[in-house]
Structures are given as structure tokens and as C-alpha cells.
Amino acid sequence: MAEHLASIFGTEKDRVNCPFYFKIGACRHGDRCSRLHNRPTISPTLLLSNMYQRPDMITPGLDPQGQVIDPRKIQEHFEDFFEDIFEELGKFGEIESLNICDNLADHMVGNVYVQFKEEDQAAAALQALQGRFYSGRPIIADFSPVTDFREATCRQFEENSCNRGGYCNFMHVKQIGKELRRKLFGRYRRSRRSRSRSRSNSPNNRRGRDNRDRGDFHGNGRRTGDRHGRYENDRRRPRSPIREGSEERRARIEQWNREKEEKR
């Protein structure tokens, strides 16, 4: 029985837990849903509900006065918001993904999902966001159960074939340009490469490679030889003969000559 319940958890067959809340962290029924919304007490993902306010919020493609908005202006407005959020939340740790919904339904419109690399980074960001405002509106933030956005996003939307439009119950993730993505997420790749080069070029690592070349280390990093001599120049070596003075050498030669004469 337990195995069966575990196999259907978060699916349509689960009559106890809400599958939509489990997959996308939001449900169109809200608190009136007949199934449970298991809110996580900790998660690497935060949901900032209804945070992004697109300039054509009332009517797609039109401003509040009914004037047509250039799509490039809409995208520019979105990318400014995306970068602003990324820079602010990036202060708390490495961001794995930042997804902003382009849906129009009330429970998903403007939802911002930010997934950190570590749970404690998300917890620090959540604490810092409490009581804060953005563009005059309070920020509503909470942990989200979503950790796999492949299950949360609408595949038809990605293929430009979703017939539900903005009222689809799966995420329609609005995309940023490649240049901005490289600028924001590329810093983590550059940072990893920099740390890697720093480790490989550090004095300790250079010394380690040099010593391994001389046979002072095994592959496991342990030193060989006299356990009291940790470095090569500490090991005991045969002492060089002490150089004698000229008078001592002459005296030794004379002694050898006498010994030879006595043997004849």
C-alpha cells in the first residue's frame, strides 16, 4: 500500500495531494482546492508570487491607454526586470535558474521562480525579502516545491503550439536574450574556471606536482620515505668527505711512503 501511494504521489491519480501544486507550486483553486498543498519548510527554490508586472498586463500588446506597444519595448522592459532580480537575489548565492511566467491566469501571472544551488542560500534570500517592496508592491515570497522545471513547463508553448494561450496551467516561461544570459549566468562559469586555475597554479599544488615528479608522493598524496623527513630536502643523505688541508695531505703522503719502505 505504501509503495502504491508513493508511486502515485503528485500525479492525477493522487486523490489526496494536489498534482498542480506539486509540479508548479501554484494551483488555480488556491486555498479552496480539495487536495492538499504540501508547502515545503525548506527548498532551494523560492516563488515570488505575481511579482512581474508586464507593461501590457491588461491587454496583451497594448498599454493601459490602449496604445500599441513595440514588442521590443516589452522585451526590454522584461530583461531589465530579469537582470534587476538576478543581481539582487544573486547576493545570497549561486542561482541555478530564474524562471518568470508569461501566463495570464491569476495564480500564475508574473510568478518568479528562483532556484539556488543550495537550500541555505534560498533560506537567506527568503529572510531578506520579508517586508520588502518592489515598484511599490509588497514582495510575496515562499519556498516552492518545484525543483524540476522540465515537469513544470509547457512543452507545447516551447514549440509554439499551445492552444490554451496565457491561461495554460503549466508554466509559459518568458525567455531572455542570449547576450544577457551569457552575461548573468556566464559569471558562474568564469568563476569556476578562475577557481580551478587558482588551485592548479597555487604554490602548494605546484610543489605537489614537482614532488610527485621526483617520486616523493604516491598517487594518493601520501609521502614516502622517512616519516620524520616530510620534504625531500629534510631527508638524511650521505655526508660528503671533509676536505683536508695541504699540510695534512703532505703528512699523510709521507706516512704512506714510510709504510711502503717498511714493506720492502
Secondary structure, 3 states (H helix, E strand, C coil): CHHHHHHHCCCCCCCCECHHHHHHCCCCCHHHCCCECCCCCCCCEEEECCCCCCCCCCECCECCCCCECCHHHHHHHHHHHHHHHHHHHHHHCCEEEEEEECCCCCCCCCCEEEEECCHHHHHHHHHHHCCCEECCEECCEEECCCCCHHHHECHHHHCCCCCCHHHCCCECECCCCHHHHHHHHHHHHHHHHHHHHHHHHCHHHHHHHHHHHCCCECCCCCECCCCCCCCHHHCCCCCCCCCCCHHHHHHHHHHHHHHHHHHC
